[in-house]
Structures are given as C-alpha cells and as structure tokens.
Amino acid sequence: TKRAPPAAPPPADKKAAAILASPNNFSVAAYLNVALQQEPTTDGQLEGKRAGDRDDEDTQLQSRMAELALLLQVQTQSCHDEIGRIGAELRAILPRCKADVTRLEQGLGGMADDASGLLQHVGSASASTSTSAAARGGAGK
C-alpha cells in the first residue's frame, strides 16, 4: 500500500523552523510566538464563541505550548549532544596532530641540516678547486 505524502506544514510551522535554524535571530519568545500563531478571527467570530469554546481553545493553546516547549528542549539537547560528540572527536584528534607536527618539525630540522652540510661541502670543494687552479697556474710560469 502506498502512503500519502505528509502534508506541508502550516506557514507558522515553517516560520518557527526558520527561527530555530537561525542562530542570530533565535529567541524562545519569538519561537513560541510564531509557533502559536493561529488564523486571525473576526470580531463576529469572537462574539459567537461561548465560554466553553474559549476554555477549550485555551486548553489547546496550553497543550500546544507545552508540546513546543518539549520539542525545543529535545532539539536543544540534541545540539548539546552533537557539541559533545564534536568535542570528543577533537580531543581524540589533537594528540595525533601534535605528534604529526613533531614529526614534521624533526623532518624539517633534518632537511635543514642536510642542506647546510651540502652547502658546506660545495663551498669547501669550490675553495679547494680554486686553490688547486691557482697552484697550477703559478707552477706553469
């Protein structure tokens, strides 16, 4: 059996999700105000309501507010858990990075020593060649 696709969330739910996703514009009050928005009612509709209907509406509103607060708490806990996982990964990676940097430092130090040794060898070979050439030039006279 095929299931029907889920219904699109009401505009208030889309706005609430956008507020949750925005770290710069988020506040609990803004989230709850948007999430609890209802279709606007006319004055005639308000006058026609009985006290029992208003109580039911208040109860539904309180229930929805409790549901939203719980959802917000669950999402907050999820974020804290993710931050904890990332922190644990960083604590595991940093010692390996330090070891890699130490090995690189030792390798670069060895390369510097090798380059210095080569330059000294080339310099001493060039000096001895110049000295022997001068000696040969003087012997030929």
KATA-V44624 format. One record per pair of residues at least 12 apart in sequence whose ideal C-beta (glycine too) atoms are under 10 Angstrom apart, sorted by the first residue. I is the first residue (numbers start at 0). J is the second residue. Records with the same first field share a line. If there is no record, write none. Layout:
I=J ; J
This chain:
9=34 ; 36 ; 37 ; 38
10=33 ; 36
11=32 ; 33 ; 34 ; 35 ; 36 ; 37 ; 38
12=33 ; 34 ; 36
13=33
14=29 ; 30 ; 32 ; 33 ; 34 ; 36
15=29 ; 30 ; 31 ; 32 ; 33 ; 34 ; 35 ; 36 ; 67 ; 70 ; 71
16=30 ; 33 ; 34
17=30 ; 33
18=30 ; 31 ; 32 ; 33 ; 34
19=33 ; 34 ; 70 ; 71 ; 74 ; 75
27=67 ; 68 ; 71 ; 75
30=67 ; 68 ; 70 ; 71
31=63 ; 64 ; 67 ; 68 ; 71
33=67
34=63 ; 64 ; 66 ; 67 ; 68 ; 70 ; 71
35=60 ; 63 ; 64 ; 67
37=56 ; 59 ; 60 ; 63
40=56
